[in-house]
Amino acid sequence: MLTLQNTGADGSMLREICEAPGRRRMPAVLALLAAAHVAGGAMPLSGPGHGSRRQVAIGLRAAAARTFAATRRWSQGASQGMHANAAGQGAAEEGGGGAPDTMMGWKDEGEADQALVAAMLGLRNHGDENKTLTPLAFAGDDVPAGAGFREIARYAVDDAGAGGVGVGAAGAPDAQYVLKELADGEIRTPDTDARAYKHVRLSNGMHAMLVSDPEAHSAAAALCVSAGQLDDPECVQGLAHFCEHMLFLGTEKYPEESNFDQFCASAAGYSNAWTSLDHTMYHFIVANKKLQEALDRFASFFSCPLFSASGTEREMKAVDSEHNKNLQDDDRREYQLMRCTAAATHPFSRFGAGNLHTLQDIPKAADPPVNIRDELLAFHAREYVAGRMRLAVIGMEPLEVLERWVNDSFHAVPEETEASKKATPRKWIDFSPFDAGWKRAYLLAPVSERRQLALFFPAPPTQSEFHAKPAHFLSHLVGHEGPGSLLSVLKALGWATELSAGPGTTLPSESLYSITVRLTEEGVRAWEGVLMLVFRYLHLVRASNDQERERLWWEVRTMSLQNFRFKVKEREDVQSEMMALSMHYYPPAEVLGAQELLYLDWSQEVSDKLDRLLDKHVVSSNMRLHLTCPEDEVPPSFLATEEEADKKEEAAEEEGRNKKEKGVEVGEDGCKGEGVEAGDRGGRGGGGECVKASAGWEVDVWLGTRYRVRNIPQRIRKRAGDWFSHLTGEWLKWSCLSGVDKDLVLNPKP
């Protein structure tokens, strides 16, 4: 075991203890020890009078930057007198001559810096606060001789884990860093987080996460209600959003309109809220000394709102103003088009944001007329019950004080009753809004200059899979941007500039996995080629073997672990929002890490989850397609009928055969050059031409989006679904594994 003794804050008595075989005493570790020695008092070692383990971790992080120069000087011999004997012995055992490139395994100073950061951030204390600080711990004799600093840092774990890391034949670890078992009531926190946490359940059923931070710059709180746009009554679309606005217009206890906003502003803070499909979030941040009063004012939103008649009409106009602002937002326009084309019987198809027409005109025109204030009161009484609320509070005070304040302020929020449960059946959870009519191809005319291909695949909700995160793993592969990635091939062809992938819109029973490609002008013309390459890559992932998957899984898991363990402290308002929302999805103990941590070691179960996602959900038969481009750049291939497209395809293939007969070098498809299928460069038979689309456009009634819609041609679905038959057993080294044979990728041989 290599340990760093904490016998002096100034590092004067720092020493190395070697109890392991000689070849495991890596020069890199000696360099790390030397760096710590040079840093001296800048490194706050743990021990009596030297702070807690979390303070140590924070100090190490800050000290890492200050040790770069010292470590490089040491590695080049400038500090040969320091640990000279140990360094010489270690270099001799490793066969190194003392030069930085052989002894340290560094190619340049940039790599040295990265390796040092990785190793420094791997330092941590564990157990009791007076125990020694353990930089690195290895199990067995499997660490390869001559391993570079980066490799060593990569396999570093603290010995509170599963006994260390061994290196298997494939270069992947035999054992993973093991997340510790949590005691009852304990919250999993980053190593760098010195805050104290406590989860409580109030007598009315409300859950709260309390955070005590003596060093907090401000105090903050957030409350998330599991009620949103999907809960709007059919007669008043946008009611949940309107309710969010109305709660700020006074309560029985604090009746002045906008009183809470003014209070927060006077306390060096602010307040805000937002409404999503199935949640509404309220949050604020104020000066520390104002937290108790702010909580009391905040709690009255949910226990005794006024919903004054005088403010109702005025706030309708505020909602309408917000709606008018969204008319120029292409992202919102595209999202609303997805909603209004969903199954008409599902609430997802409604206009959740609301405007003056849905909040005033339609209710008045109903027979009998609908009183909007009565609907507000009924909605609040039905949906805003304590059992459906999650509260997060961050303050300087001890946890006991925060708990008392929360109980005093929020105990009056009504609890859920049998009547309120029966009034909210939520039958819409039982069926999908994404029916066969929704899974079509849409051509969108943007407000701004935008060229984009977006694919959407209905899939299971991601929160229930938070331990394994198969969608997250797939997103890492598809969204990779390095050599050999999907994006690198699209860029090389001049078709795309950006690519993103991952789960997006989430409903209680479903989510949408999306792949979005920002296109060039040539990429718009070649949209079918882009689509084919996306599916070709997905099939490459599906055809991968377990050895490749395991190595990639370990890399993703390690990155997620390190990102969580050494997470930068977030601002109070940001963290309170995140916790309040996460408490609806995850166990209290995992609220801080559930969104990013991969909890499971690699197993057949994890591999099967990825295969199910690729086989059942991210497939061409389950796809909706959006092509966004200016109206004067619409590719003819999108507007062509199936019969016209087939004729052009046959003509292109005939042209290719003629060129082959004349001795012209062409690809397998008869397309000269890259081996891209006929029509993939510039649309199927489009030849780079564009048409002016003037007729056949439809307009979304809510945001005015101009679009055209057609069924996704069966030839496209079939071509996208057939690539697997070409690639079975032939896992090309794509993604972050290695380079790619572009000709083979663009023109696979059966």
PAMILUM-509487 format. One line per 5 residues: number of its first residue (from 0); their letters; for each residue x, y, z of C-alpha. Coordinates in steps of 0.5 Angstrom, whole numbers, padded with zeros to 4 digits. Layout:
<rokols>
NUM = A = X/Y/Z ~ ...
</rokols>
This chain:
<rokols>
0 = MLTLQ = 0000/0000/0000 ~ 0003/0007/-0002 ~ 0000/0012/0003 ~ 0001/0019/0005 ~ 0003/0020/0012
5 = NTGAD = 0000/0027/0015 ~ 0005/0028/0020 ~ 0006/0035/0019 ~ 0002/0041/0015 ~ 0008/0044/0012
10 = GSMLR = 0010/0037/0009 ~ 0017/0037/0013 ~ 0015/0030/0015 ~ 0012/0027/0009 ~ 0015/0020/0007
15 = EICEA = 0013/0014/0003 ~ 0011/0007/0006 ~ 0012/0002/0001 ~ 0009/-0005/0003 ~ 0008/-0008/-0004
20 = PGRRR = 0012/-0011/-0009 ~ 0017/-0007/-0012 ~ 0015/-0006/-0019 ~ 0008/-0003/-0016 ~ 0012/0003/-0013
25 = MPAVL = 0011/0007/-0020 ~ 0015/0013/-0021 ~ 0009/0017/-0022 ~ 0007/0016/-0015 ~ 0013/0018/-0013
30 = ALLAA = 0012/0024/-0017 ~ 0006/0025/-0014 ~ 0009/0025/-0007 ~ 0014/0030/-0009 ~ 0009/0034/-0012
35 = AHVAG = 0005/0034/-0005 ~ 0012/0035/-0001 ~ 0014/0041/-0006 ~ 0007/0044/-0005 ~ 0008/0044/0003
40 = GAMPL = 0003/0048/0007 ~ -0001/0049/0001 ~ -0004/0042/0001 ~ -0008/0041/0008 ~ -0007/0034/0010
45 = SGPGH = -0012/0031/0014 ~ -0011/0029/0022 ~ -0012/0033/0028 ~ -0012/0040/0027 ~ -0012/0040/0019
50 = GSRRQ = -0020/0039/0017 ~ -0025/0034/0015 ~ -0024/0029/0010 ~ -0029/0033/0005 ~ -0024/0040/0007
55 = VAIGL = -0018/0035/0005 ~ -0021/0034/-0002 ~ -0023/0041/-0003 ~ -0016/0043/-0001 ~ -0013/0038/-0006
60 = RAAAA = -0017/0040/-0012 ~ -0014/0047/-0011 ~ -0007/0045/-0009 ~ -0007/0041/-0016 ~ -0006/0047/-0020
65 = RTFAA = 0000/0050/-0016 ~ 0004/0043/-0016 ~ 0004/0043/-0024 ~ 0011/0047/-0024 ~ 0014/0044/-0018
70 = TRRWS = 0012/0037/-0021 ~ 0015/0038/-0028 ~ 0022/0041/-0025 ~ 0022/0035/-0020 ~ 0021/0030/-0026
75 = QGASQ = 0027/0034/-0030 ~ 0032/0033/-0024 ~ 0031/0040/-0021 ~ 0029/0037/-0015 ~ 0033/0031/-0015
80 = GMHAN = 0035/0032/-0008 ~ 0028/0031/-0006 ~ 0026/0024/-0005 ~ 0033/0022/-0009 ~ 0034/0015/-0007
85 = AAGQG = 0027/0013/-0007 ~ 0026/0016/-0014 ~ 0032/0013/-0017 ~ 0030/0006/-0014 ~ 0024/0007/-0017
90 = AAEEG = 0026/0009/-0024 ~ 0031/0003/-0024 ~ 0026/-0002/-0022 ~ 0022/0001/-0028 ~ 0027/0001/-0033
95 = GGGAP = 0027/0008/-0033 ~ 0033/0013/-0034 ~ 0030/0019/-0031 ~ 0028/0023/-0037 ~ 0021/0025/-0037
100 = DTMMG = 0018/0021/-0043 ~ 0021/0015/-0040 ~ 0020/0015/-0033 ~ 0014/0019/-0033 ~ 0010/0016/-0039
105 = WKDEG = 0009/0023/-0041 ~ 0009/0026/-0048 ~ 0008/0033/-0047 ~ 0007/0038/-0041 ~ 0000/0038/-0043
110 = EADQA = -0001/0031/-0042 ~ 0003/0031/-0035 ~ -0002/0037/-0033 ~ -0008/0032/-0035 ~ -0005/0026/-0031
115 = LVAAM = -0003/0030/-0025 ~ -0010/0033/-0025 ~ -0013/0026/-0025 ~ -0008/0023/-0020 ~ -0009/0029/-0015
120 = LGLRN = -0017/0029/-0016 ~ -0016/0021/-0014 ~ -0013/0023/-0007 ~ -0018/0022/-0002 ~ -0019/0021/0006
125 = HGDEN = -0024/0015/0008 ~ -0026/0013/0015 ~ -0025/0017/0021 ~ -0023/0024/0020 ~ -0016/0022/0023
130 = KTLTP = -0014/0017/0019 ~ -0008/0017/0014 ~ -0009/0020/0007 ~ -0009/0014/0001 ~ -0007/0017/-0005
135 = LAFAG = -0007/0010/-0009 ~ -0008/0003/-0008 ~ -0008/-0003/-0012 ~ -0010/-0010/-0011 ~ -0006/-0016/-0013
140 = DDVPA = 0001/-0016/-0018 ~ -0003/-0014/-0024 ~ -0001/-0007/-0026 ~ 0003/-0007/-0032 ~ 0011/-0006/-0031
145 = GAGFR = 0012/0001/-0034 ~ 0005/0004/-0034 ~ 0005/0011/-0035 ~ 0002/0016/-0030 ~ -0004/0017/-0034
150 = EIARY = -0006/0009/-0034 ~ -0004/0009/-0026 ~ -0009/0015/-0025 ~ -0014/0012/-0029 ~ -0014/0005/-0025
155 = AVDDA = -0013/0009/-0018 ~ -0019/0008/-0013 ~ -0019/0009/-0006 ~ -0018/0003/-0001 ~ -0025/0004/0002
160 = GAGGV = -0028/0001/-0005 ~ -0027/-0007/-0007 ~ -0020/-0008/-0006 ~ -0017/-0004/-0012 ~ -0017/-0005/-0019
165 = GVGAA = -0014/-0011/-0023 ~ -0012/-0010/-0030 ~ -0015/-0016/-0035 ~ -0013/-0018/-0041 ~ -0017/-0014/-0045
170 = GAPDA = -0014/-0008/-0042 ~ -0021/-0007/-0038 ~ -0021/-0007/-0030 ~ -0023/-0014/-0027 ~ -0027/-0010/-0021
175 = QYVLK = -0030/-0003/-0021 ~ -0030/0002/-0016 ~ -0035/0000/-0012 ~ -0040/0006/-0009 ~ -0041/0005/-0002
180 = ELADG = -0047/0002/0002 ~ -0051/0008/0005 ~ -0053/0007/0012 ~ -0061/0009/0013 ~ -0062/0016/0012
185 = EIRTP = -0055/0018/0009 ~ -0055/0022/0003 ~ -0050/0020/-0003 ~ -0045/0026/-0004 ~ -0039/0028/-0008
190 = DTDAR = -0033/0028/-0004 ~ -0032/0035/-0005 ~ -0039/0037/-0002 ~ -0038/0039/0005 ~ -0045/0041/0006
195 = AYKHV = -0050/0037/0011 ~ -0056/0034/0008 ~ -0062/0031/0011 ~ -0069/0028/0008 ~ -0075/0029/0012
200 = RLSNG = -0082/0027/0011 ~ -0087/0032/0014 ~ -0094/0030/0018 ~ -0098/0032/0012 ~ -0094/0028/0007
205 = MHAML = -0089/0033/0004 ~ -0082/0031/0003 ~ -0076/0036/0004 ~ -0069/0035/0003 ~ -0065/0040/0008
210 = VSDPE = -0058/0042/0007 ~ -0054/0046/0012 ~ -0048/0050/0009 ~ -0044/0055/0014 ~ -0041/0057/0008
215 = AHSAA = -0047/0059/0003 ~ -0047/0065/0000 ~ -0054/0066/-0001 ~ -0060/0062/0002 ~ -0065/0058/-0003
220 = AALCV = -0071/0054/-0003 ~ -0075/0050/-0009 ~ -0082/0047/-0009 ~ -0084/0042/-0014 ~ -0091/0040/-0015
225 = SAGQL = -0092/0033/-0019 ~ -0098/0037/-0023 ~ -0097/0040/-0030 ~ -0100/0041/-0037 ~ -0102/0034/-0038
230 = DDPEC = -0107/0036/-0032 ~ -0110/0041/-0035 ~ -0118/0040/-0036 ~ -0120/0040/-0043 ~ -0124/0046/-0043
235 = VQGLA = -0118/0051/-0041 ~ -0112/0049/-0044 ~ -0106/0052/-0041 ~ -0109/0052/-0034 ~ -0103/0049/-0030
240 = HFCEH = -0098/0055/-0033 ~ -0104/0060/-0031 ~ -0104/0057/-0024 ~ -0096/0058/-0023 ~ -0097/0066/-0025
245 = MLFLG = -0103/0067/-0021 ~ -0100/0064/-0014 ~ -0095/0070/-0014 ~ -0101/0075/-0014 ~ -0102/0075/-0007
250 = TEKYP = -0104/0070/-0001 ~ -0109/0070/0005 ~ -0103/0072/0009 ~ -0099/0076/0005 ~ -0105/0079/0000
255 = EESNF = -0101/0085/-0003 ~ -0100/0083/-0011 ~ -0093/0081/-0013 ~ -0091/0082/-0005 ~ -0086/0076/-0006
260 = DQFCA = -0082/0078/-0012 ~ -0081/0085/-0008 ~ -0079/0081/-0002 ~ -0074/0077/-0006 ~ -0071/0083/-0010
265 = SAAGY = -0070/0087/-0003 ~ -0067/0081/0000 ~ -0061/0081/-0006 ~ -0065/0075/-0009 ~ -0070/0073/-0014
270 = SNAWT = -0076/0069/-0015 ~ -0079/0065/-0021 ~ -0083/0059/-0023 ~ -0084/0054/-0029 ~ -0089/0049/-0032
275 = SLDHT = -0087/0043/-0035 ~ -0091/0037/-0038 ~ -0092/0034/-0031 ~ -0089/0038/-0026 ~ -0089/0046/-0024
280 = MYHFI = -0083/0049/-0020 ~ -0083/0055/-0016 ~ -0076/0057/-0013 ~ -0072/0063/-0010 ~ -0066/0065/-0007
285 = VANKK = -0065/0071/-0002 ~ -0059/0073/0003 ~ -0058/0068/0008 ~ -0061/0072/0014 ~ -0068/0073/0010
290 = LQEAL = -0069/0065/0009 ~ -0074/0064/0015 ~ -0079/0070/0013 ~ -0078/0068/0006 ~ -0080/0061/0007
295 = DRFAS = -0086/0063/0011 ~ -0088/0067/0005 ~ -0087/0062/0000 ~ -0091/0057/0004 ~ -0097/0061/0003
300 = FFSCP = -0097/0060/-0004 ~ -0099/0053/-0003 ~ -0103/0053/0003 ~ -0108/0060/0002 ~ -0107/0063/-0005
305 = LFSAS = -0112/0069/-0006 ~ -0113/0068/-0014 ~ -0116/0075/-0014 ~ -0121/0077/-0019 ~ -0118/0083/-0020
310 = GTERE = -0111/0080/-0022 ~ -0114/0074/-0026 ~ -0115/0078/-0033 ~ -0109/0082/-0032 ~ -0105/0076/-0031
315 = MKAVD = -0108/0072/-0037 ~ -0105/0078/-0041 ~ -0098/0077/-0038 ~ -0099/0069/-0040 ~ -0101/0072/-0047
320 = SEHNK = -0095/0076/-0048 ~ -0090/0070/-0046 ~ -0094/0066/-0052 ~ -0093/0072/-0057 ~ -0085/0072/-0055
325 = NLQDD = -0085/0064/-0056 ~ -0087/0065/-0064 ~ -0080/0067/-0066 ~ -0077/0061/-0062 ~ -0076/0055/-0067
330 = DRREY = -0075/0050/-0062 ~ -0081/0052/-0058 ~ -0085/0052/-0065 ~ -0082/0045/-0067 ~ -0084/0042/-0060
335 = QLMRC = -0091/0045/-0061 ~ -0092/0041/-0068 ~ -0090/0035/-0064 ~ -0095/0036/-0059 ~ -0101/0038/-0064
340 = TAAAT = -0100/0032/-0068 ~ -0100/0027/-0063 ~ -0106/0023/-0061 ~ -0112/0027/-0060 ~ -0115/0024/-0054
345 = HPFSR = -0108/0025/-0050 ~ -0107/0031/-0046 ~ -0100/0031/-0050 ~ -0104/0034/-0056 ~ -0106/0040/-0052
350 = FGAGN = -0103/0047/-0052 ~ -0100/0047/-0045 ~ -0097/0054/-0045 ~ -0104/0057/-0046 ~ -0106/0064/-0049
355 = LHTLQ = -0111/0069/-0048 ~ -0115/0065/-0053 ~ -0115/0059/-0049 ~ -0116/0062/-0042 ~ -0121/0067/-0044
360 = DIPKA = -0124/0066/-0051 ~ -0126/0059/-0051 ~ -0128/0058/-0044 ~ -0133/0064/-0045 ~ -0136/0061/-0051
365 = ADPPV = -0137/0054/-0048 ~ -0144/0052/-0046 ~ -0145/0053/-0041 ~ -0139/0059/-0040 ~ -0133/0056/-0036
370 = NIRDE = -0131/0061/-0030 ~ -0124/0061/-0030 ~ -0123/0063/-0023 ~ -0127/0057/-0021 ~ -0123/0052/-0025
375 = LLAFH = -0117/0055/-0022 ~ -0119/0054/-0015 ~ -0121/0047/-0016 ~ -0115/0045/-0020 ~ -0111/0048/-0014
380 = AREYV = -0115/0044/-0009 ~ -0114/0038/-0013 ~ -0107/0038/-0015 ~ -0103/0042/-0010 ~ -0103/0037/-0004
385 = AGRMR = -0097/0036/0000 ~ -0096/0029/-0002 ~ -0095/0031/-0009 ~ -0090/0036/-0007 ~ -0082/0036/-0006
390 = LAVIG = -0079/0041/-0002 ~ -0071/0043/-0002 ~ -0068/0048/0002 ~ -0061/0051/0003 ~ -0059/0055/0009
395 = MEPLE = -0053/0057/0013 ~ -0057/0054/0019 ~ -0056/0047/0023 ~ -0060/0042/0020 ~ -0065/0042/0026
400 = VLERW = -0066/0049/0025 ~ -0068/0048/0018 ~ -0073/0043/0020 ~ -0076/0047/0025 ~ -0077/0053/0020
405 = VNDSF = -0080/0048/0015 ~ -0085/0045/0019 ~ -0087/0051/0022 ~ -0088/0054/0015 ~ -0091/0048/0011
410 = HAVPE = -0095/0044/0016 ~ -0101/0048/0013 ~ -0101/0045/0006 ~ -0107/0041/0005 ~ -0105/0033/0005
415 = ETEAS = -0108/0029/0000 ~ -0115/0026/0001 ~ -0119/0020/-0002 ~ -0123/0025/-0006 ~ -0117/0029/-0009
420 = KKATP = -0114/0022/-0011 ~ -0121/0020/-0014 ~ -0121/0027/-0018 ~ -0115/0026/-0021 ~ -0115/0019/-0025
425 = RKWID = -0110/0020/-0030 ~ -0112/0015/-0035 ~ -0108/0019/-0040 ~ -0102/0015/-0037 ~ -0105/0008/-0040
430 = FSPFD = -0104/0010/-0047 ~ -0098/0013/-0051 ~ -0099/0019/-0055 ~ -0094/0017/-0060 ~ -0099/0013/-0065
435 = AGWKR = -0098/0011/-0072 ~ -0100/0017/-0075 ~ -0095/0021/-0071 ~ -0089/0017/-0074 ~ -0089/0021/-0080
440 = AYLLA = -0084/0025/-0084 ~ -0085/0033/-0083 ~ -0081/0038/-0087 ~ -0081/0045/-0083 ~ -0080/0052/-0085
445 = PVSER = -0076/0056/-0079 ~ -0076/0063/-0077 ~ -0069/0063/-0077 ~ -0064/0060/-0081 ~ -0064/0053/-0079
450 = RQLAL = -0062/0047/-0083 ~ -0063/0040/-0079 ~ -0065/0033/-0079 ~ -0068/0031/-0072 ~ -0070/0023/-0071
455 = FFPAP = -0075/0022/-0065 ~ -0076/0015/-0062 ~ -0081/0013/-0057 ~ -0078/0009/-0051 ~ -0079/0007/-0044
460 = PTQSE = -0078/0013/-0039 ~ -0071/0014/-0037 ~ -0072/0015/-0029 ~ -0074/0008/-0028 ~ -0067/0005/-0031
465 = FHAKP = -0063/0010/-0027 ~ -0058/0005/-0025 ~ -0056/0002/-0031 ~ -0058/0008/-0036 ~ -0058/0005/-0043
470 = AHFLS = -0060/0011/-0046 ~ -0054/0015/-0043 ~ -0049/0010/-0046 ~ -0052/0010/-0053 ~ -0052/0017/-0053
475 = HLVGH = -0045/0017/-0051 ~ -0043/0013/-0057 ~ -0048/0016/-0062 ~ -0046/0023/-0060 ~ -0038/0022/-0059
480 = EGPGS = -0034/0027/-0064 ~ -0027/0024/-0064 ~ -0024/0021/-0070 ~ -0028/0015/-0073 ~ -0035/0018/-0070
485 = LLSVL = -0041/0019/-0074 ~ -0040/0026/-0073 ~ -0033/0026/-0076 ~ -0036/0022/-0082 ~ -0041/0027/-0083
490 = KALGW = -0036/0032/-0083 ~ -0032/0029/-0088 ~ -0037/0029/-0093 ~ -0039/0036/-0092 ~ -0046/0034/-0089
495 = ATELS = -0046/0036/-0082 ~ -0043/0041/-0077 ~ -0046/0038/-0070 ~ -0049/0032/-0067 ~ -0053/0031/-0061
500 = AGPGT = -0057/0025/-0058 ~ -0060/0023/-0052 ~ -0067/0022/-0048 ~ -0071/0029/-0049 ~ -0078/0030/-0048
505 = TLPSE = -0081/0025/-0042 ~ -0088/0023/-0040 ~ -0089/0019/-0034 ~ -0090/0013/-0038 ~ -0086/0014/-0044
510 = SLYSI = -0080/0019/-0047 ~ -0077/0021/-0053 ~ -0070/0019/-0055 ~ -0068/0024/-0060 ~ -0062/0024/-0065
515 = TVRLT = -0061/0031/-0068 ~ -0056/0033/-0074 ~ -0054/0040/-0076 ~ -0054/0040/-0083 ~ -0050/0044/-0088
520 = EEGVR = -0053/0046/-0095 ~ -0050/0040/-0098 ~ -0053/0036/-0092 ~ -0060/0038/-0093 ~ -0060/0036/-0100
525 = AWEGV = -0057/0029/-0098 ~ -0061/0028/-0092 ~ -0063/0021/-0094 ~ -0055/0020/-0094 ~ -0055/0023/-0087
530 = LMLVF = -0061/0019/-0085 ~ -0057/0012/-0087 ~ -0051/0014/-0084 ~ -0054/0015/-0077 ~ -0058/0008/-0078
535 = RYLHL = -0051/0005/-0080 ~ -0048/0007/-0074 ~ -0054/0005/-0070 ~ -0053/-0002/-0073 ~ -0045/-0002/-0072
540 = VRASN = -0047/-0001/-0064 ~ -0052/-0007/-0064 ~ -0047/-0011/-0068 ~ -0041/-0010/-0063 ~ -0039/-0015/-0058
545 = DQERE = -0039/-0016/-0051 ~ -0031/-0014/-0050 ~ -0032/-0008/-0054 ~ -0038/-0006/-0050 ~ -0035/-0007/-0043
550 = RLWWE = -0029/-0003/-0045 ~ -0033/0003/-0047 ~ -0038/0002/-0041 ~ -0032/0002/-0036 ~ -0030/0009/-0039
555 = VRTMS = -0037/0012/-0039 ~ -0038/0009/-0032 ~ -0031/0012/-0029 ~ -0032/0019/-0032 ~ -0039/0019/-0029
560 = LQNFR = -0036/0017/-0023 ~ -0030/0022/-0023 ~ -0035/0028/-0025 ~ -0040/0026/-0019 ~ -0034/0025/-0014
565 = FKVKE = -0031/0032/-0016 ~ -0036/0036/-0018 ~ -0036/0043/-0017 ~ -0040/0046/-0012 ~ -0047/0049/-0015
570 = REDVQ = -0050/0055/-0014 ~ -0055/0055/-0008 ~ -0061/0056/-0013 ~ -0059/0051/-0018 ~ -0058/0046/-0013
575 = SEMMA = -0065/0047/-0010 ~ -0068/0046/-0016 ~ -0065/0040/-0018 ~ -0066/0037/-0012 ~ -0073/0038/-0011
580 = LSMHY = -0075/0035/-0018 ~ -0070/0029/-0017 ~ -0074/0027/-0011 ~ -0080/0026/-0015 ~ -0076/0021/-0019
585 = YPPAE = -0071/0018/-0015 ~ -0070/0015/-0008 ~ -0068/0021/-0003 ~ -0061/0017/-0002 ~ -0059/0018/-0009
590 = VLGAQ = -0062/0025/-0011 ~ -0055/0028/-0012 ~ -0052/0023/-0016 ~ -0058/0019/-0020 ~ -0058/0023/-0026
595 = ELLYL = -0051/0022/-0028 ~ -0048/0016/-0024 ~ -0048/0009/-0027 ~ -0049/0005/-0021 ~ -0048/-0002/-0024
600 = DWSQE = -0042/-0006/-0026 ~ -0042/-0009/-0033 ~ -0046/-0015/-0034 ~ -0050/-0019/-0039 ~ -0056/-0015/-0036
605 = VSDKL = -0053/-0009/-0038 ~ -0052/-0011/-0045 ~ -0059/-0014/-0046 ~ -0062/-0007/-0044 ~ -0058/-0004/-0049
610 = DRLLD = -0060/-0009/-0054 ~ -0067/-0008/-0052 ~ -0067/-0001/-0053 ~ -0064/-0002/-0060 ~ -0068/-0007/-0062
615 = KHVVS = -0075/-0005/-0060 ~ -0075/0003/-0060 ~ -0069/0006/-0064 ~ -0071/0003/-0070 ~ -0074/0006/-0077
620 = SNMRL = -0081/0003/-0076 ~ -0081/0007/-0069 ~ -0079/0013/-0072 ~ -0081/0020/-0073 ~ -0077/0025/-0078
625 = HLTCP = -0076/0033/-0078 ~ -0073/0036/-0084 ~ -0072/0043/-0082 ~ -0069/0048/-0088 ~ -0071/0055/-0091
630 = EDEVP = -0077/0054/-0096 ~ -0072/0056/-0102 ~ -0068/0050/-0100 ~ -0073/0044/-0100 ~ -0070/0038/-0103
635 = PSFLA = -0074/0035/-0109 ~ -0073/0028/-0106 ~ -0077/0030/-0100 ~ -0083/0032/-0104 ~ -0082/0026/-0109
640 = TEEEA = -0088/0021/-0109 ~ -0086/0014/-0108 ~ -0087/0012/-0115 ~ -0082/0018/-0117 ~ -0077/0017/-0112
645 = DKKEE = -0077/0009/-0115 ~ -0076/0012/-0122 ~ -0070/0016/-0120 ~ -0067/0011/-0116 ~ -0067/0006/-0122
650 = AAEEE = -0065/0011/-0127 ~ -0059/0013/-0122 ~ -0057/0005/-0122 ~ -0058/0005/-0129 ~ -0053/0011/-0130
655 = GRNKK = -0048/0007/-0125 ~ -0048/0001/-0129 ~ -0047/0005/-0136 ~ -0041/0008/-0132 ~ -0038/0001/-0130
660 = EKGVE = -0038/-0001/-0137 ~ -0035/0005/-0140 ~ -0029/0003/-0134 ~ -0031/0009/-0130 ~ -0029/0008/-0123
665 = VGEDG = -0035/0008/-0118 ~ -0037/0005/-0112 ~ -0041/-0001/-0110 ~ -0048/0003/-0112 ~ -0045/0006/-0118
670 = CKGEG = -0044/0013/-0115 ~ -0037/0015/-0117 ~ -0032/0017/-0111 ~ -0034/0016/-0104 ~ -0038/0010/-0105
675 = VEAGD = -0044/0014/-0103 ~ -0051/0011/-0105 ~ -0054/0014/-0111 ~ -0058/0020/-0109 ~ -0055/0020/-0102
680 = RGGRG = -0051/0026/-0104 ~ -0056/0031/-0106 ~ -0062/0028/-0105 ~ -0065/0022/-0108 ~ -0064/0024/-0116
685 = GGGEC = -0064/0031/-0113 ~ -0057/0033/-0116 ~ -0057/0039/-0112 ~ -0063/0042/-0114 ~ -0068/0046/-0110
690 = VKASA = -0075/0047/-0111 ~ -0079/0053/-0108 ~ -0085/0050/-0104 ~ -0091/0055/-0105 ~ -0097/0050/-0104
695 = GWEVD = -0098/0044/-0100 ~ -0096/0047/-0093 ~ -0100/0047/-0087 ~ -0100/0052/-0081 ~ -0100/0050/-0074
700 = VWLGT = -0105/0054/-0071 ~ -0102/0055/-0064 ~ -0095/0058/-0066 ~ -0096/0059/-0074 ~ -0090/0054/-0076
705 = RYRVR = -0091/0052/-0083 ~ -0090/0045/-0085 ~ -0091/0039/-0090 ~ -0092/0032/-0088 ~ -0092/0025/-0091
710 = NIPQR = -0091/0018/-0089 ~ -0084/0016/-0089 ~ -0083/0012/-0095 ~ -0082/0004/-0094 ~ -0076/0004/-0098
715 = IRKRA = -0073/0009/-0093 ~ -0075/0005/-0087 ~ -0073/-0002/-0090 ~ -0066/0001/-0092 ~ -0065/0004/-0085
720 = GDWFS = -0067/-0003/-0082 ~ -0063/-0007/-0087 ~ -0056/-0005/-0085 ~ -0056/-0010/-0080 ~ -0056/-0016/-0085
725 = HLTGE = -0049/-0013/-0088 ~ -0046/-0012/-0081 ~ -0047/-0018/-0077 ~ -0041/-0020/-0074 ~ -0037/-0015/-0077
730 = WLKWS = -0036/-0009/-0071 ~ -0032/-0004/-0075 ~ -0028/0000/-0070 ~ -0032/0006/-0069 ~ -0034/0011/-0064
735 = CLSGV = -0028/0012/-0059 ~ -0025/0006/-0061 ~ -0020/0007/-0067 ~ -0020/0010/-0074 ~ -0026/0008/-0079
740 = DKDLV = -0025/0005/-0086 ~ -0030/0010/-0089 ~ -0030/0007/-0096 ~ -0033/0000/-0092 ~ -0037/0004/-0088
745 = LNPKP = -0041/0008/-0093 ~ -0041/0002/-0098 ~ -0042/-0004/-0093 ~ -0041/-0011/-0097 ~ -0046/-0016/-0095
</rokols>
